[in-house]
Amino acid sequence: MAHHTEKSLTVNVSTDKIWQVLADYSSVERFAITIKSSPLVGDIQSGLGAKRKCTFNDGSSLVEEIIDYQDGIGFKMALSEFSLPLKHMEAEMKVTPLDENRSEIYMSSDFVVKGGIFGRFLGHFVMRPIMKGVFTKVMTGLAFHSATGKILDDKLPKNEDLEQIVL
């Protein structure tokens, strides 16, 4: 059974600033607090077919390959080489302008968990809520980094540093 989860975040950051960060596909670790490194894999630097290997702070890793790309809007990625109990997973990130200084950042994921009925339960009641929390952290970090240029380490900025950026 396939699961779907999504989350969006309204931010006081222009779409152009956010897209400049997203378009640099090999530097997700600058704003995603759980990712230690994300070097490119292969010769394609950006756009359709670009791949990065994300290594997490806990030492685990996965590969993300762009399978759909819309310049200035967003991309969809197929995930592979992960240790999660998944058969298949795709994720999407995109940014939509609300006005010249505000944007909506959107993330979603579609995935199939291994393990039959237990996997369906795990996917719906455990993995979906966890992913929504991860999406919130990634999008918040993306907005903060896009607005300030500051590179995040392993935690998000304090709420008072975010209140003018994340609505």
Legacy VTK file of the C-alpha trace (Angstrom):
# vtk DataFile Version 3.0
C-alpha trace
ASCII
DATASET POLYDATA
POINTS 167 float
0.000 0.000 0.000
1.357 3.396 -1.004
1.405 6.206 1.520
1.367 9.925 0.816
2.277 12.774 3.119
2.726 16.457 2.441
3.356 19.712 4.228
3.608 23.355 3.206
5.031 26.406 4.921
4.408 30.082 4.211
7.538 32.209 4.555
8.642 35.833 4.242
11.264 35.015 1.610
11.077 35.595 -2.132
10.718 32.606 -4.416
13.895 33.647 -6.252
15.991 33.470 -3.065
14.580 30.061 -2.165
15.088 28.732 -5.675
18.745 29.863 -5.699
19.312 27.599 -2.692
17.262 24.668 -4.036
18.979 24.840 -7.432
22.349 24.187 -5.748
21.534 20.504 -5.501
24.753 19.449 -3.763
24.358 21.658 -0.703
21.209 20.522 1.104
23.324 20.168 4.266
23.474 23.966 4.480
19.830 24.049 5.599
18.753 20.467 6.418
19.873 19.967 10.015
19.967 16.155 9.892
22.213 15.986 6.813
25.987 16.070 7.250
26.964 16.053 3.550
25.355 15.773 0.118
27.952 15.491 -2.661
26.842 14.932 -6.227
27.042 11.425 -7.666
27.866 11.337 -11.368
28.450 14.058 -13.936
25.100 15.888 -13.938
25.387 18.980 -11.713
21.748 20.072 -11.614
18.348 19.470 -13.129
16.913 16.242 -14.479
19.127 13.254 -13.668
21.240 14.996 -11.009
22.040 12.710 -8.071
23.310 13.410 -4.577
24.297 11.101 -1.763
22.909 12.433 1.514
24.808 11.263 4.579
22.953 11.910 7.808
24.380 12.920 11.171
23.827 9.361 12.442
25.995 7.910 9.630
23.152 6.497 7.524
22.766 7.611 3.927
20.609 7.525 0.815
20.783 8.654 -2.794
18.329 11.184 -4.264
17.961 11.443 -8.057
15.919 14.166 -9.738
13.307 12.465 -11.932
11.164 15.533 -12.711
12.465 19.099 -12.842
10.754 22.436 -13.383
13.269 25.281 -13.343
12.351 27.938 -10.795
9.499 25.822 -9.399
10.680 22.506 -8.003
11.677 18.918 -8.533
10.715 15.347 -7.726
13.315 12.846 -6.544
13.511 9.065 -6.451
15.263 7.826 -3.320
17.445 4.720 -3.298
20.241 3.007 -1.390
18.546 3.641 1.959
18.421 1.520 5.102
14.797 2.390 5.824
12.266 -0.484 5.646
10.931 0.769 2.300
10.275 -0.815 -1.072
10.051 2.538 -2.874
10.093 6.244 -2.087
9.774 9.501 -4.022
9.876 13.019 -2.610
9.027 16.431 -4.033
10.117 19.968 -3.160
8.704 23.090 -4.737
8.270 26.780 -4.103
5.354 28.986 -5.167
5.311 32.783 -5.053
2.559 34.402 -2.976
3.809 37.914 -3.717
7.244 39.394 -4.414
8.474 38.814 -0.834
6.449 35.791 0.347
6.431 32.196 -0.801
4.946 28.835 -0.030
7.418 25.983 0.287
5.928 22.531 -0.295
7.274 19.049 0.354
5.641 15.703 -0.214
6.540 12.056 -0.224
5.053 8.883 -1.637
6.389 5.623 -0.264
5.716 1.926 0.132
6.802 0.217 3.344
8.014 -3.382 3.481
6.325 -5.855 5.811
2.763 -6.466 4.662
0.050 -5.387 7.080
2.621 -4.379 9.701
4.298 -2.189 7.066
0.992 -0.525 6.257
0.466 0.234 9.939
4.049 1.475 10.323
3.730 3.682 7.244
0.454 5.278 8.240
0.847 5.721 11.982
4.607 6.122 12.405
6.411 7.135 9.211
3.902 9.680 7.877
3.901 11.784 11.082
7.693 11.552 11.361
8.083 12.705 7.754
5.810 15.698 8.344
8.072 16.718 11.218
11.153 16.283 9.029
9.511 18.306 6.246
8.797 21.148 8.682
12.425 21.206 9.822
13.798 21.082 6.266
11.475 23.831 5.003
12.143 26.015 8.056
15.888 25.599 7.578
15.524 26.323 3.861
13.611 29.538 4.561
16.093 30.699 7.209
19.150 29.930 5.053
17.544 31.539 1.997
16.726 34.712 3.957
19.993 35.057 5.888
22.667 33.064 4.056
23.591 31.456 7.386
24.544 27.790 7.291
22.739 25.662 9.873
24.458 22.994 11.908
22.490 20.300 13.730
19.631 22.434 15.089
17.210 25.053 13.880
17.588 28.677 14.960
15.679 29.912 17.998
12.032 30.860 17.512
12.803 34.576 17.888
15.241 34.291 14.948
12.534 32.604 12.849
9.460 34.677 13.689
10.020 37.259 10.933
10.777 34.557 8.356
8.340 31.687 8.987
4.676 32.703 9.150
LINES 1 168
167 0 1 2 3 4 5 6 7 8 9 10 11 12 13 14 15 16 17 18 19 20 21 22 23 24 25 26 27 28 29 30 31 32 33 34 35 36 37 38 39 40 41 42 43 44 45 46 47 48 49 50 51 52 53 54 55 56 57 58 59 60 61 62 63 64 65 66 67 68 69 70 71 72 73 74 75 76 77 78 79 80 81 82 83 84 85 86 87 88 89 90 91 92 93 94 95 96 97 98 99 100 101 102 103 104 105 106 107 108 109 110 111 112 113 114 115 116 117 118 119 120 121 122 123 124 125 126 127 128 129 130 131 132 133 134 135 136 137 138 139 140 141 142 143 144 145 146 147 148 149 150 151 152 153 154 155 156 157 158 159 160 161 162 163 164 165 166
